[in-house]
Amino acid sequence: MLGVSPGVVRSLVRAGFVSPARGPRNELRFSFRDVVLLRTAHALRTAKIAPRTILRSLRQLRRSLPAELPLTGLRVTAVGNTVVVRDGDLQWEPESGQLLIDFDVLPARGSISLLAHATRTTGVPETADAHFRRAQRLESEGRAADAETAYRSALALDAGHVDACLNLGALLCDLGRSAEAVDVYAEGLRRSPDAGSLHFNLAVALEDLGEREAALESYQRCLALEPRSADAHFNAARLHDQLGHMQQALRHFNAYRRLQRSR
């Protein structure tokens, strides 16, 4: 009905931006506020804003707002490839916190000459970090294919680049290529077996493929490294519940609630 993909909805739930209730059959039930926020995310996605840029912007926005100010009371829009928040006459970029000003272009006498910008060629080979930063920029511009190539270039130079693995895998999942994402995460874990975030993202990709038992194992590995990961506890509890493991589900749900209360 909203035109929002299940992957974006799951990402918003995991990030805590949407807090649906559970129905009698454990289905998710969204409030009116949730629906408004989901529509906002959909509008940003339609404007070719990359999913992780949307999540980063909304996460930073939540951190910068007072608790009593509802997110749905603001207007969140896309200006070019940037997420912009408008509140009355003010507008700012949530990722950087920088205020933005609308300039009215008035006619003036005289002329303007454009000077050519010389591009310097240093001949220095690009590093994995340079490819990674370019991939992030390309993804924020909605150029998924070019971003994928840049992420893979970063990994070709540094196979243990955890951030490149995470972003490439998430990009592939967003494109419906979860099986390829699993391969990316598995290779990353061969190089960085103690990266809890890689275990978590691998579990999410395995869930997308319907491999619940394997996903549970990855969530458990994530929790062994990051025992305070509330998202991993919640997802593990949900999978145990689906598989009929009620005692394990209760244990993880209780851990999730304790972590939520301690925030």
C-alpha positions, 0 to 999 in steps of 0.5 A: 500500500505504501510502496515501501520495500520490506527491506527498508521497513526492516531497516527502519524497525531495526534502527528504532525509527519505527516501533510497531506493536505485535498482534495476536499472531506476532504480526507487526502493527503500525501506528499512524505515526509509523505510517507517516514516517514510512511514507517519508522514507519512501518519498526520500527513496523515490528521490533516489536517496540511498537507503543507508543515507536515509537511515544515517540522516534519520538517526542523526536527526533523532539524536539532535531533536529533543524527546518531546518534539515528534519527528512527524512534526517536521518536513523531511525532504530531498534536495538533490542528493541530500536529505534536508529537514525543514522546521518553519523558516529553518532548514538544515542537513541532519547528517552534518547539522549544517544550516542551509540558506535559500538564496533568491537570485536577483537580476543584476547588471554586468556579466559573469564569466565562468573560468575552467577548473583545471583537474590535477593528475597526481599519478598516485594510485587510489587507496581502498579508503579512497574507493570506499569514499567514492562508493559512498558518494556514488550510492548517495547519488543513486548510482548503485551499479557504479557504487558496487564497482567502487566497493569491489575495488576497495575490497580488491585492494583490502579484502579485510575492509570491514566497512566496504564489506558491510556497505557492499553487502547491504547494497546487494541486499537492497538490490534483491541479491542476498545470496551474493551479499552472503558471499561478501560477508563470508569473505569479510569474516574470513579476514575479520572473524571478530567483526560482530557487525559482519556476523549480524549483517550476514544473519540478516542476509540469511534471513532474507534467503529463508535460512533461519537456522543459519541466521540464528547461528550468525546472530549467536556469533554476533552476540558472543562478540557484542553481548549488548547488541539489542537488535541481535537479541531481538532478531534471535528471539523472533527466529527462536519464536518462529522455530518453536524454541520458546525458552530461548526466545524468552531469554533473548526477549528479556535480554532485549528489554533489559538493554532497551530499559538501560538506554 
